[in-house]
Amino acid sequence: MSFNRILALSLSWHMKCNTGELLRILDKGSAINRVSELIWFMVIPALVDICAAHVVFIVRFEPALGVVVRVVMESYIWANITLTSYVW
């Protein structure tokens, strides 16, 4: 859609346009889309899955096992975030 919008602009706009500015605007839009996809389709389902596992272990087995699962998963998430921040 953005490509079609850019092509539909007038010739005078294209002659005065700073290409770097246009590319920066398009990159910002794609970055926002990528972050929202990451949150909605990876992070939220993973957190829902962890909560569901915690509830299942408490109900199906015993509360102590549910607490162990919860602590292990929270430790994994913390370690993952910490190590990723050092790498990037």
Distance bins in CASP14 RR format, pairs under 12 A and 6 or more apart:
PFRMAT RR
TARGET T0000
AUTHOR 0000-0000-0000
RMODE 2
METHOD distances of the structure
MODEL  1
1 7 0 0 0 0 0 1 0 0 0 0 0
1 8 0 0 0 0 0 1 0 0 0 0 0
1 26 0 0 0 0 0 1 0 0 0 0 0
1 29 0 0 0 0 0 1 0 0 0 0 0
1 33 0 0 0 0 0 1 0 0 0 0 0
2 8 0 0 0 0 0 1 0 0 0 0 0
2 9 0 0 0 0 0 1 0 0 0 0 0
2 22 0 0 0 0 1 0 0 0 0 0 0
2 23 0 0 0 0 0 1 0 0 0 0 0
2 25 0 0 0 0 1 0 0 0 0 0 0
2 26 1 0 0 1 0 0 0 0 0 0 0
2 27 0 0 0 0 0 1 0 0 0 0 0
2 28 0 0 0 0 0 1 0 0 0 0 0
2 29 0 0 0 0 1 0 0 0 0 0 0
2 30 0 0 0 0 1 0 0 0 0 0 0
2 33 0 0 0 0 0 1 0 0 0 0 0
3 9 0 0 0 0 0 1 0 0 0 0 0
3 22 0 0 0 0 0 1 0 0 0 0 0
3 26 0 0 0 0 1 0 0 0 0 0 0
3 30 0 0 0 0 0 1 0 0 0 0 0
5 13 0 0 0 0 0 1 0 0 0 0 0
5 22 0 0 0 0 0 1 0 0 0 0 0
5 25 0 0 0 0 0 1 0 0 0 0 0
5 26 0 0 0 0 0 1 0 0 0 0 0
6 13 0 0 0 0 1 0 0 0 0 0 0
6 14 0 0 0 0 1 0 0 0 0 0 0
6 17 0 0 0 0 1 0 0 0 0 0 0
6 19 0 0 0 0 0 1 0 0 0 0 0
6 22 1 0 0 1 0 0 0 0 0 0 0
6 23 0 0 0 0 0 1 0 0 0 0 0
6 25 0 0 0 0 1 0 0 0 0 0 0
6 26 0 0 0 0 1 0 0 0 0 0 0
7 13 0 0 0 0 0 1 0 0 0 0 0
7 14 0 0 0 0 1 0 0 0 0 0 0
7 22 0 0 0 0 0 1 0 0 0 0 0
8 14 0 0 0 0 0 1 0 0 0 0 0
9 15 0 0 0 0 0 1 0 0 0 0 0
9 16 0 0 0 0 0 1 0 0 0 0 0
9 17 0 0 0 0 1 0 0 0 0 0 0
9 22 0 0 0 0 0 1 0 0 0 0 0
10 16 0 0 0 0 1 0 0 0 0 0 0
10 17 0 0 0 0 0 1 0 0 0 0 0
11 17 0 0 0 0 0 1 0 0 0 0 0
13 22 0 0 0 0 0 1 0 0 0 0 0
14 22 0 0 0 0 1 0 0 0 0 0 0
16 22 0 0 0 0 0 1 0 0 0 0 0
17 23 0 0 0 0 0 1 0 0 0 0 0
17 25 0 0 0 0 0 1 0 0 0 0 0
18 24 0 0 0 0 1 0 0 0 0 0 0
18 25 0 0 0 0 0 1 0 0 0 0 0
19 25 0 0 0 0 0 1 0 0 0 0 0
19 26 0 0 0 0 0 1 0 0 0 0 0
20 26 0 0 0 0 1 0 0 0 0 0 0
20 27 0 0 0 0 1 0 0 0 0 0 0
21 27 0 0 0 0 0 1 0 0 0 0 0
21 28 0 0 0 0 0 1 0 0 0 0 0
22 28 0 0 0 0 0 1 0 0 0 0 0
22 29 0 0 0 0 0 1 0 0 0 0 0
23 29 0 0 0 0 0 1 0 0 0 0 0
23 30 0 0 0 0 0 1 0 0 0 0 0
24 30 0 0 0 0 0 1 0 0 0 0 0
24 31 0 0 0 0 0 1 0 0 0 0 0
25 31 0 0 0 0 0 1 0 0 0 0 0
25 32 0 0 0 0 0 1 0 0 0 0 0
26 32 0 0 0 0 0 1 0 0 0 0 0
26 33 0 0 0 0 0 1 0 0 0 0 0
27 33 0 0 0 0 0 1 0 0 0 0 0
27 34 0 0 0 0 0 1 0 0 0 0 0
28 34 0 0 0 0 0 1 0 0 0 0 0
28 35 0 0 0 0 0 1 0 0 0 0 0
29 35 0 0 0 0 1 0 0 0 0 0 0
29 36 0 0 0 0 0 1 0 0 0 0 0
30 36 0 0 0 0 0 1 0 0 0 0 0
30 37 0 0 0 0 0 1 0 0 0 0 0
31 37 0 0 0 0 0 1 0 0 0 0 0
31 38 0 0 0 0 0 1 0 0 0 0 0
32 38 0 0 0 0 0 1 0 0 0 0 0
32 39 0 0 0 0 0 1 0 0 0 0 0
33 39 0 0 0 0 0 1 0 0 0 0 0
33 40 0 0 0 0 0 1 0 0 0 0 0
33 41 0 0 0 0 0 1 0 0 0 0 0
34 40 0 0 0 0 0 1 0 0 0 0 0
34 41 0 0 0 0 0 1 0 0 0 0 0
34 42 0 0 0 0 0 1 0 0 0 0 0
35 41 0 0 0 0 0 1 0 0 0 0 0
35 42 0 0 0 0 0 1 0 0 0 0 0
35 43 0 0 0 0 0 1 0 0 0 0 0
36 42 0 0 0 0 0 1 0 0 0 0 0
36 43 0 0 0 0 0 1 0 0 0 0 0
36 44 0 0 0 0 0 1 0 0 0 0 0
37 43 0 0 0 0 0 1 0 0 0 0 0
37 44 0 0 0 0 0 1 0 0 0 0 0
37 45 0 0 0 0 0 1 0 0 0 0 0
38 44 0 0 0 0 1 0 0 0 0 0 0
38 45 0 0 0 0 0 1 0 0 0 0 0
38 46 0 0 0 0 0 1 0 0 0 0 0
39 45 0 0 0 0 0 1 0 0 0 0 0
39 46 0 0 0 0 0 1 0 0 0 0 0
39 47 0 0 0 0 0 1 0 0 0 0 0
40 46 0 0 0 0 0 1 0 0 0 0 0
40 47 0 0 0 0 0 1 0 0 0 0 0
40 48 0 0 0 0 0 1 0 0 0 0 0
41 48 0 0 0 0 0 1 0 0 0 0 0
42 48 0 0 0 0 0 1 0 0 0 0 0
42 49 0 0 0 0 0 1 0 0 0 0 0
43 49 0 0 0 0 0 1 0 0 0 0 0
43 50 0 0 0 0 0 1 0 0 0 0 0
43 77 0 0 0 0 0 1 0 0 0 0 0
43 80 0 0 0 0 0 1 0 0 0 0 0
43 81 0 0 0 0 0 1 0 0 0 0 0
44 50 0 0 0 0 0 1 0 0 0 0 0
44 51 0 0 0 0 0 1 0 0 0 0 0
45 51 0 0 0 0 0 1 0 0 0 0 0
45 52 0 0 0 0 0 1 0 0 0 0 0
46 52 0 0 0 0 0 1 0 0 0 0 0
46 53 0 0 0 0 0 1 0 0 0 0 0
46 73 0 0 0 0 1 0 0 0 0 0 0
46 76 0 0 0 0 0 1 0 0 0 0 0
46 77 0 0 0 0 1 0 0 0 0 0 0
46 80 0 0 0 0 0 1 0 0 0 0 0
47 53 0 0 0 0 0 1 0 0 0 0 0
47 54 0 0 0 0 0 1 0 0 0 0 0
47 73 0 0 0 0 1 0 0 0 0 0 0
47 74 0 0 0 0 0 1 0 0 0 0 0
47 77 0 0 0 0 1 0 0 0 0 0 0
48 54 0 0 0 0 0 1 0 0 0 0 0
48 55 0 0 0 0 0 1 0 0 0 0 0
49 55 0 0 0 0 0 1 0 0 0 0 0
49 56 0 0 0 0 0 1 0 0 0 0 0
49 69 0 0 0 0 0 1 0 0 0 0 0
49 73 0 0 0 0 1 0 0 0 0 0 0
49 77 0 0 0 0 0 1 0 0 0 0 0
50 56 0 0 0 0 0 1 0 0 0 0 0
50 57 0 0 0 0 0 1 0 0 0 0 0
50 66 0 0 0 0 0 1 0 0 0 0 0
50 69 0 0 0 0 1 0 0 0 0 0 0
50 70 1 0 0 1 0 0 0 0 0 0 0
50 71 0 0 0 0 0 1 0 0 0 0 0
50 72 0 0 0 0 1 0 0 0 0 0 0
50 73 1 0 1 0 0 0 0 0 0 0 0
50 74 0 0 0 0 1 0 0 0 0 0 0
50 75 0 0 0 0 0 1 0 0 0 0 0
50 76 0 0 0 0 1 0 0 0 0 0 0
50 77 0 0 0 0 1 0 0 0 0 0 0
51 57 0 0 0 0 0 1 0 0 0 0 0
51 58 0 0 0 0 0 1 0 0 0 0 0
51 66 0 0 0 0 0 1 0 0 0 0 0
51 69 0 0 0 0 0 1 0 0 0 0 0
51 70 0 0 0 0 1 0 0 0 0 0 0
51 73 0 0 0 0 1 0 0 0 0 0 0
51 74 0 0 0 0 0 1 0 0 0 0 0
52 58 0 0 0 0 0 1 0 0 0 0 0
52 59 0 0 0 0 0 1 0 0 0 0 0
52 60 0 0 0 0 0 1 0 0 0 0 0
52 66 0 0 0 0 0 1 0 0 0 0 0
52 69 0 0 0 0 0 1 0 0 0 0 0
52 70 0 0 0 0 0 1 0 0 0 0 0
52 73 0 0 0 0 0 1 0 0 0 0 0
53 59 0 0 0 0 0 1 0 0 0 0 0
53 60 0 0 0 0 0 1 0 0 0 0 0
53 61 0 0 0 0 0 1 0 0 0 0 0
53 65 0 0 0 0 0 1 0 0 0 0 0
53 66 0 0 0 0 1 0 0 0 0 0 0
53 68 0 0 0 0 0 1 0 0 0 0 0
53 69 1 0 1 0 0 0 0 0 0 0 0
53 70 0 0 0 0 1 0 0 0 0 0 0
53 72 0 0 0 0 0 1 0 0 0 0 0
53 73 1 0 0 1 0 0 0 0 0 0 0
54 60 0 0 0 0 0 1 0 0 0 0 0
54 61 0 0 0 0 0 1 0 0 0 0 0
54 63 0 0 0 0 0 1 0 0 0 0 0
54 65 0 0 0 0 1 0 0 0 0 0 0
54 66 1 0 1 0 0 0 0 0 0 0 0
54 67 0 0 0 0 1 0 0 0 0 0 0
54 68 0 0 0 0 1 0 0 0 0 0 0
54 69 1 0 1 0 0 0 0 0 0 0 0
54 70 1 0 1 0 0 0 0 0 0 0 0
54 71 0 0 0 0 0 1 0 0 0 0 0
54 72 0 0 0 0 0 1 0 0 0 0 0
54 73 1 0 0 1 0 0 0 0 0 0 0
54 74 0 0 0 0 1 0 0 0 0 0 0
55 61 0 0 0 0 0 1 0 0 0 0 0
55 63 0 0 0 0 0 1 0 0 0 0 0
55 65 0 0 0 0 0 1 0 0 0 0 0
55 66 0 0 0 0 1 0 0 0 0 0 0
55 69 0 0 0 0 1 0 0 0 0 0 0
55 70 0 0 0 0 1 0 0 0 0 0 0
56 62 0 0 0 0 0 1 0 0 0 0 0
56 65 0 0 0 0 0 1 0 0 0 0 0
56 66 0 0 0 0 1 0 0 0 0 0 0
56 69 0 0 0 0 1 0 0 0 0 0 0
56 70 0 0 0 0 0 1 0 0 0 0 0
57 63 0 0 0 0 1 0 0 0 0 0 0
57 64 0 0 0 0 1 0 0 0 0 0 0
57 65 1 0 1 0 0 0 0 0 0 0 0
57 66 1 1 0 0 0 0 0 0 0 0 0
57 67 0 0 0 0 1 0 0 0 0 0 0
57 68 0 0 0 0 1 0 0 0 0 0 0
57 69 1 0 1 0 0 0 0 0 0 0 0
57 70 0 0 0 0 1 0 0 0 0 0 0
57 71 0 0 0 0 0 1 0 0 0 0 0
57 72 0 0 0 0 0 1 0 0 0 0 0
57 73 0 0 0 0 0 1 0 0 0 0 0
58 64 0 0 0 0 1 0 0 0 0 0 0
58 65 1 0 0 1 0 0 0 0 0 0 0
58 66 1 0 1 0 0 0 0 0 0 0 0
58 67 0 0 0 0 1 0 0 0 0 0 0
58 68 0 0 0 0 0 1 0 0 0 0 0
58 69 0 0 0 0 1 0 0 0 0 0 0
58 70 0 0 0 0 1 0 0 0 0 0 0
59 65 0 0 0 0 0 1 0 0 0 0 0
59 66 0 0 0 0 1 0 0 0 0 0 0
60 66 0 0 0 0 1 0 0 0 0 0 0
60 69 0 0 0 0 0 1 0 0 0 0 0
61 67 0 0 0 0 0 1 0 0 0 0 0
61 68 0 0 0 0 0 1 0 0 0 0 0
61 69 0 0 0 0 1 0 0 0 0 0 0
62 68 0 0 0 0 1 0 0 0 0 0 0
62 69 0 0 0 0 0 1 0 0 0 0 0
63 69 0 0 0 0 0 1 0 0 0 0 0
63 70 0 0 0 0 0 1 0 0 0 0 0
64 70 0 0 0 0 0 1 0 0 0 0 0
64 71 0 0 0 0 0 1 0 0 0 0 0
65 71 0 0 0 0 0 1 0 0 0 0 0
65 72 0 0 0 0 0 1 0 0 0 0 0
66 72 0 0 0 0 1 0 0 0 0 0 0
66 73 0 0 0 0 1 0 0 0 0 0 0
66 74 0 0 0 0 0 1 0 0 0 0 0
67 73 0 0 0 0 0 1 0 0 0 0 0
67 74 0 0 0 0 0 1 0 0 0 0 0
68 74 0 0 0 0 0 1 0 0 0 0 0
68 75 0 0 0 0 0 1 0 0 0 0 0
69 75 0 0 0 0 0 1 0 0 0 0 0
69 76 0 0 0 0 0 1 0 0 0 0 0
70 76 0 0 0 0 0 1 0 0 0 0 0
70 77 0 0 0 0 0 1 0 0 0 0 0
71 77 0 0 0 0 0 1 0 0 0 0 0
71 78 0 0 0 0 0 1 0 0 0 0 0
72 78 0 0 0 0 0 1 0 0 0 0 0
72 79 0 0 0 0 0 1 0 0 0 0 0
73 79 0 0 0 0 0 1 0 0 0 0 0
73 80 0 0 0 0 0 1 0 0 0 0 0
74 80 0 0 0 0 0 1 0 0 0 0 0
74 81 0 0 0 0 0 1 0 0 0 0 0
75 81 0 0 0 0 0 1 0 0 0 0 0
75 82 0 0 0 0 0 1 0 0 0 0 0
76 82 0 0 0 0 0 1 0 0 0 0 0
76 83 0 0 0 0 0 1 0 0 0 0 0
77 83 0 0 0 0 0 1 0 0 0 0 0
77 84 0 0 0 0 0 1 0 0 0 0 0
78 84 0 0 0 0 0 1 0 0 0 0 0
78 85 0 0 0 0 0 1 0 0 0 0 0
79 85 0 0 0 0 0 1 0 0 0 0 0
79 86 0 0 0 0 0 1 0 0 0 0 0
80 86 0 0 0 0 0 1 0 0 0 0 0
80 87 0 0 0 0 0 1 0 0 0 0 0
81 87 0 0 0 0 0 1 0 0 0 0 0
81 88 0 0 0 0 0 1 0 0 0 0 0
82 88 0 0 0 0 0 1 0 0 0 0 0
END
